[in-house]
Amino acid sequence: MSKSADKKPRKPAEKSAAKPAQATAPAPLNFATLCVQAGHNPGVGESRIPPIVQSTTYKYDDIDHVNRIMTLQEFGHKYSRTSNPTVAGFEARINQLEGGAGAVATASGQAATLLAIASIVRAGDHILAASQLYGGSFTLFNSTLKKFGVTADFFEPDAPARAIEKLFRPETRVLFGETLGNPGLAILDFDKLSALAGKHGVPFVVDNTLATPFLCQPFRHGANIIIHSATKYIDGHATSVGGVVIDGGNFDWTNGKFPDFTEPDPTYNGVIYAKKFPQSPFLFKARAQFLRDYGGCLNPMNAFLFNLGLETLHLRMPRHGENALALARFLTTRPQVAWVNYPGLDPNGKKRITRYFNHKNGSGILTFGIKGGVPAIRRFVKKLNVAALVVHIGDARTGVLHPASSTHAQLNGKAQRAAGITPDLVRVSVGIEDANDLIADFDQALAP
Ligand SMILES: *Cc1c(COP(=O)(O)O)cnc(C)c1O
């Protein structure tokens, strides 16, 4: 349960309306306090740390009580595929950090993307997604979902609104983009895209993995649903795979395009999600249907580790950003470096940071081009001592990757370029070590 709001005096009327954790309003505490404490408010003699409830099962005395839970008349943990106290604590914390109406945690970031999309679309529907997309999201939309009859088109996120609008079809049901495109690092033009989504009556779904709510809170800029790979900065230490979907509670599912929200669900006694849960029908439908039928739930151990990670999010993110900026500036001075890309180094990126970010720097992710082709990249990677070659991002430790030969190797050259990948591109996930050690390491590794 999210009880951190209890720390402020509340009116008795609010207190008596006991709601599930997912339905609490954002607490009036500041971001850093929410990072450390949201989602867990122990009573006297109880664990101050959110405990790991390593249990699949929950005890009841009364069959009518279980019936009310099973038919969505009442909230309660019944089986850990659909909810668990440790997982609920993580959901409440990240939900408050994003300022949402509630969250559903998942087994991975990919499961989060699938949950978001599969809870909205039916066979025959269409997705519009920014072309600068995480590789796994691209193959999910462009290949796997096709087999379920859901098609997708991709747009250059900085194309004019008119050009993007031409791609909308009567069957379009989702507009999807990443706050910071991976690995192109373009900051999404939220104003343009949320206006387009609003005009066409479709939810604007944003993958906020690379920015995290510390840098950007997409609900403040018109997003309707946020997804995260919690595997990255939320964990922050490269220990656990997981994801989460947050409902902004700010989309009108009754606009005629989403019958699954406005018609009775026969698998839950005819419940109509938009009527029964008017504050966040998406959230309740996602939990009740997706987790029940597809599974893909988060386990309590990883939820515990994500809670631990979130407790330092507000300390780690500024350091990731400062280190990345210092390394980016150093790289621009090296003759072996063809180009450097970090949000805020160019005027357009700076403008977007001012408009949409809560802080002046980007995350720890930067990209740069090495002169001399693949042999030079191979030599550079081999010589690194402090940084390591890894496929992961968002770790406290610095890692590098050559996407063209790894994460994006399945795409052809044209699709790679559309995703912002060039053959000379090296992606760096800058950690929270001492920036001088990182600079010295890159310096010696680049030296001929
Ligand atoms: C890693 C990542 C994902 C997928 O998350 P997993 O936890 O690896 O399944 C989705 N989106 C972005 C931006 C990512 O970086």
PDBQT file of the ligand as one rigid body, heavy atoms in Angstrom, charges set to zero:
ROOT
HETATM    1  C1  LIG A 501      16.198  -1.802 -22.015  1.00  0.00    +0.000 C 
HETATM    2  C2  LIG A 501      15.094  -1.017 -22.575  1.00  0.00    +0.000 A 
HETATM    3  C3  LIG A 501      13.840  -1.596 -22.800  1.00  0.00    +0.000 A 
HETATM    4  C4  LIG A 501      13.568  -3.057 -22.538  1.00  0.00    +0.000 C 
HETATM    5  O1  LIG A 501      13.695  -3.350 -21.191  1.00  0.00    +0.000 OA
HETATM    6  P1  LIG A 501      14.115  -4.784 -20.615  1.00  0.00    +0.000 P 
HETATM    7  O2  LIG A 501      14.033  -4.583 -19.153  1.00  0.00    +0.000 OA
HETATM    8  O3  LIG A 501      15.488  -5.074 -21.113  1.00  0.00    +0.000 OA
HETATM    9  O4  LIG A 501      13.132  -5.777 -21.141  1.00  0.00    +0.000 OA
HETATM   10  C5  LIG A 501      12.837  -0.785 -23.303  1.00  0.00    +0.000 A 
HETATM   11  N1  LIG A 501      13.053   0.512 -23.580  1.00  0.00    +0.000 NA
HETATM   12  C6  LIG A 501      14.254   1.102 -23.375  1.00  0.00    +0.000 A 
HETATM   13  C7  LIG A 501      14.435   2.536 -23.711  1.00  0.00    +0.000 C 
HETATM   14  C8  LIG A 501      15.308   0.360 -22.875  1.00  0.00    +0.000 A 
HETATM   15  O5  LIG A 501      16.495   0.948 -22.685  1.00  0.00    +0.000 OA
ENDROOT
TORSDOF 0
